[in-house]
Amino acid sequence: MECVRCGSGWAVRSHVVGALCGRCREEAPRCGGEADAARWLRATTIPLPGSYWVFRGEEEFAAQHGRPPLDWVRTTAVDEGAVRARYAGLLRTALAEVAARLGEGALIPSTIAVLIAGVERELAVRHRVLLSEDSALSADARFRRSLT
């Protein structure tokens, strides 16, 4: 049975909104009523099946690096469509290889973010683009902002 939120095939009917996989069940609200759960589901579901956790990995990447993946593509003379297509293929391969090596069918966003960074570095090298390593600075700045 597919998860109604992320589209993974590891779901069981265990929530008021329907079948959820283990990861989505962990994030589902545990209080409130059916309307609250339905609101959460509408607000967090990605319409393209199977893309939810990659989207979360891209959010994690942005939090770590202070920018979205492949933001450098727009400022270079490379073919953006070709780079994005290659990115999707390389990331799909990396996700499958790591999931198989770890023996997990589902990877968490921080692991996906690391894989995205590796794929992005590979593409940047291929296109002779120098990426700034500002991840520590952006994470520190974000942490300091959260304290004020």
WOGI-V744992 format. One record per backbone hydrogen bond with DSSP energy under -1.0 kcal/mol. NH is the residue of the N-H (numbers start at 1). CO is the residue of the C=O. E is the energy in kcal/mol with one decimal. If there is no record, write none. Layout:
NH/CO/E  NH/CO/E
This chain:
3/8/-3.0  4/19/-2.9  7/3/-1.2  11/1/-1.8  12/20/-1.7  18/15/-1.4  20/12/-1.9  25/21/-2.6  26/22/-1.9  27/23/-1.1  28/24/-1.3  37/33/-2.1  38/34/-2.6  39/35/-2.2  40/36/-2.3  41/37/-2.4  42/38/-2.6  43/39/-2.3  44/40/-1.5  45/41/-1.3  50/6/-1.6  51/48/-1.9  55/51/-2.5  56/52/-2.2  57/53/-2.0  58/54/-2.3  59/55/-2.0  60/56/-2.3  61/57/-2.5  62/58/-2.3  63/59/-2.1  64/60/-2.2  65/61/-2.8  66/62/-2.0  71/68/-1.4  73/70/-1.5  76/73/-1.3  83/79/-2.4  84/80/-2.8  85/81/-2.1  86/82/-2.4  87/83/-2.7  88/84/-2.3  89/85/-2.1  90/86/-2.9  91/87/-2.9  92/88/-2.3  93/89/-2.1  94/90/-2.7  95/91/-2.9  96/92/-2.1  97/93/-2.6  98/94/-2.5  99/95/-2.4  100/96/-2.2  101/97/-2.5  102/98/-2.8  104/99/-2.0  112/108/-2.1  113/109/-2.5  114/110/-1.6  115/111/-2.0  116/112/-2.7  117/113/-2.3  118/114/-2.0  119/115/-2.5  120/116/-2.9  121/117/-2.5  122/118/-2.2  123/119/-2.3  124/120/-2.7  125/121/-2.6  126/122/-2.2  127/123/-1.8  128/125/-1.5  129/124/-3.2  134/132/-1.2  138/134/-2.8  139/135/-2.4  140/136/-2.5  141/137/-2.6  142/138/-2.4  143/139/-2.2  144/140/-2.6  145/141/-2.5  146/142/-1.8
